[in-house]
Amino acid sequence: MGAKVSIIMGIYNCGKTLGEAVDSILNQTYDNWELIMCDDGSTDNTYEIALGYSEKDQRIKVIKNEKNMGLAKTLNNCLEVSTGEYIMRHDGDDLMVKDRIEKQVRFMQDHNCDACGSAAYVFDENGVWGIRRPPEFPNKKCLVTGSPFIHPTVIMKRESLLKVGGYSDNYLTRQRLEDYDLWVKFFEKGFILRNIKEPLIYYREDRDAYKRRKKKFRIIETKARLDACKRLDIPYFQRFFALKPLLAMIIPNGVMAYYHKMKV
């Protein structure tokens, strides 16, 4: 039996997709895992579906927030309950490739890294429409314009995640930037981060999701990137590229559509 993996999942109004997501975990080739789902105030049947799975498999635990608290706090609540040597992320609308856990545990052990992500198939209701591939050897400079990981592909050493205090819960991280802040903290500690080139999850994303990003979020994202540049001592001449989210506000939709198509 290999090392125990704790899969932490914040769930919110994902009743239509949660069953498939959990089934993809139950069908894994690796057995030594526990799944901890924390419901963040869902108003649909998400919580009931999660409870149904926990009644059928003792490896599945379900907890619930008293009110909606955001993903960072929700994941920290999962972390408090977890017991595994490794902490793995997954979302209630994504699917695991059947040997995802097995391959990532082996990679973590073979390369002694603190966190490991992977590439991902990008899909929607019409099927797979691309593959997203983060850098194989991410470094702190990638935070200027993007992210070192696709968040739900990541597995981390439990001890490493605890060393940085888990996910930060503040105004900035509540704007869908909880993972970005975590990677900044990992780089501040000098942790070893890697990505497997092979896609190990199916990542659900609408092809036109980028069009719905509000100006407020792009401004907050820019602030987060500039703050990361300061914290990680990124050279000043490179910090200009942190303004990328602001530039996206003025670039024509046709150009943005081409850019997003080229990313996958």
N, C-alpha and C positions, 0 to 999 in steps of 0.2 A: 504494500500500500504506500502510495506516494504522500508527499506533504499535503496537509489539509488546506483547501482553498475556501475562503469566505467570499461569496459573491454578494455584493451590496447593491441594492436596487431601490431607488426612490420611485414610488408609483403615485401617479395622479391622473385620474380620469382617462385611464388607458384600458378600459374594460374590453374594447373591441380587439385589442392586439395582445393583451397580457397572456392569454392562454398559449398562443404560439411561441411567445418569448420564453415562458417557463418550460414548455415542451422541448424547446431546443436545448435547454439545460439538462432536462431529464434524459435526453437521448445522447448525452456526451459519452465518449469512450473512457473518460476519467471519472471515477466514482467517489473519490474522497473529497467531497465538497459539501458546503452548506450554503443555502440561499436565504438571505435576510432581506425581506421586503418591508419597507416602511411606507404606509399610506399617508400622504400629506394633505388630508382633508378632501378626498375625492367626493364628488357629488353624483357619480354614476355607480355602477356595480363593481368597480375595481377591487374594493376591500373584500367583498364577498367572494369574488373569484380567487383572490389570494388565499383567503381562509380555506376555501375548498381544497386547494393544493396542499396546504399545510396539514390538513386532516388525513391526506393520503400518503404523505411522505414525511417522515420525522426529520429529514435533513432540511426541511423548509420551515422557516420561522417568520411570523408576521407580527409587526408592531404598528402602532398608529399614533400620529401626532394629534393633539387635541384640536389644533387649528392648522391652517396652511402656514408653513414656516419657511418654505423655500428649500432648494435642493441641498445646499451646503449643510444646513442644520439637520436635514433628513438623513443625509449620508453619514454624518457624525453619529446620529442615533443608531444607525445600522452598525457602525464601527464599534460602538460601545458593547453591543450584543455579540459581536463576532468573536470567534475563537481560533481562526485559521492562521497558519504561518504566512500565507499570502492573502492579500485583499484584491479581489477582482471586481471591476465595474461592469455593469450591464444595465440596459434600460428596458422598460416594459413594452417597447415597440420595435425592438431590434431582435435579430435572430443570430444564434451562434452556429458556426460551422461545427460539425459533429465532433471534431477532434481539437477544438480550440483550446480547451483547458489543458489537455495533455501536451500540446505543442508549446504553450506558453510557460507551463511549469518547467518543462525540460529546458527551454531556452534560458529561463531565469537561473536555473542551476548550472547550466553549462557556461554561462557568461558572467555569473555573479553580478548581475546588475540590480539596481534598486527599483526600476520600473521598466516594463516592457509593453509596448503597444503593437499594433499591426496595421496593415492595410485593411480596407473595407470595401465590400460591394455596396454601392449606393442604389437604393431601390425605392419605388413608390407603388401605388396600386396597379400600375401598368407593368411592373417588373423591374429588373436591374437596368439602370441607365448609365452606369459608370463605375469606375474603381478609383477610390481616393487612396493615395500613397504618401504618407508622411515620410520625412527623411529617415533613412536607416540609422544614421548616427546623429541625432539631434544635438545641437549646442545652443547656448543661450541667445545667440544672434537670431535664431529663427523666431524668437518671441517678438522681435521688432515688427514683423509683418504677418506673423501667423502663430501657429501652435506646434509644439513638438509631437503631439499626440491627437488622435481621435479619442475623445474621453472614454466612451463605452468599450473601447478595445483594450483598455489598460489593465495590467496586473502589477501589483506593487508588493514589496516586502512590507509586512505589517510593521516591523520595527522602524523602517524608514518613514512610513506615513505618520507614525506616532511621534517621531523625532521633530517633525515640523508642525506638530499640533493638530494634525488632521486638516480638514477643510476650514478655511477662514469664513466666518459668518459676519459680514458687514454690508454696508450699503452697496459697495462696489460689486462684491461677489453675488449679491442677490439680483444682479442684472445679467444673469446667465454667464457670469465670468468666474464661477467658483473653481473650475478646472484650470483656467489660465493662471489664476493666483497661486494655485497649488504647484504648478510647474515652475513658477518664479521661485517659490520657496525651495523646491528641489534643487534648482540650479544654485541658489544661494548656499546650499549645503555641500555643493560639489558632487551630488549624486550622479551615478552612472545611468543614463537613459538610452534605451535602444528601441528599434522598431523591427518587427519581422516583415519582410517584404510581401509575404503571402497574405491575401485577405482572409481574416478569420471570423468576421461577422458580416451580416447583412445590415447595413445602417440605413434606417428609414429616413428619407429626406425628400421633400417636395422639390421638383426641379426649379420652381420659381420662388423658393423660400427667401432668397436674397432680396427679392423685390419688396418684401414686407418688413424689412428691417427699418425701424423708425429712426429719424434723425437723432432723437435723444439717445438711443442705444449706440449709434455710431460715435457720438461725442463722448459718451462714457467709455467706450472701447478705446478711443484714442487716448483718453486720460490714463487708462490702465496701461497701455503700451508705453507711454512716456514715463510713467511711474516705474515700470519694469526696467526701462533703459537706465534710469537713475539708480535703482537698487542693484542692478547687475553691472554697473559701470560700463555701459555700452559707449563706444566713442561717439562724440557729438556729431560728426559728419554722417554717421549711420542713423541717427535718431530722426532724421527727416522722413525716413521710410515708415516711421510709426504713425505718420499722418495719413496713411493709406485709407482708413475708414472715412475720414473727412473727404478725401478725394472721391470716394465712391458716391458721395452725395451729389456731386456735380457732373459725374461722367454719364453720358447718355445710356439708356437702358440697353440699346443694341450692343454697345461695347462691353457692358457688364455681362450680358448674356454670353457673348463670345468668350470672355475671360473665365466664367464659371464652367463653360463647356470644356475649355482647355485644361481645367484643373482635374478633371476626372477622365 
